[in-house]
């Protein structure tokens, strides 16, 4: 019998932390394509964050947004604020939540984890 399971597949985005830090300025976001998904990679003073490159309000891209000292990203189109740790909105009239992806940094570089459905035999 076959069954579907979700499994995290890791994709290398940068070969070192230094390469990642030079590509993404603190407080800014960039667009990256990982596998077939368009993501927004954000760097704050605290960490790197990977998000789906869509604001849940009207699906506009987030990669031109800026970050606040409160660890939020602000959508560049309608100024909605989202918590980078939880994905929750900090703005009135926006009940959507950001889709987040795992980020792993080690001596081999910066990796993004995407959940993919895989078939298994059992």
C-alpha positions, 0 to 999 in steps of 0.5 A: 500500500502507498501513502503520502507523507510530507517530508522536509527537503533542504535546498542550499541557497548560499555556500557560507554565512558570509555569502548570505550576509553579503547578499541580504542587507540587514532590514531588507528582503530579497526574492529567491527561487527555491525548487519551483517556489518563489520565496522572500528571504529576510535578514534582521539583526536577529536571524534570516527568515524565509517566507512565501513571497506573497502578502496574504492580504492581496497576494502581492510580493513581499520581497520589496518590503522592509523590516522593523526593529520589532522583527516585522516585515512591512508589505510594500503595497498596503503597509501591513505588518507581519511578525517574522517569528510567528507569521501573524499580522500586527495590522488591523483589517488583515487576518492573514498569516505569512507562510514560513519556511525553515532556515538552517545555517551551518558551516556548509551554508544557508539552507531552506527547508520546503515541505514536499509530499512524497509517496512511501510504500507501507 
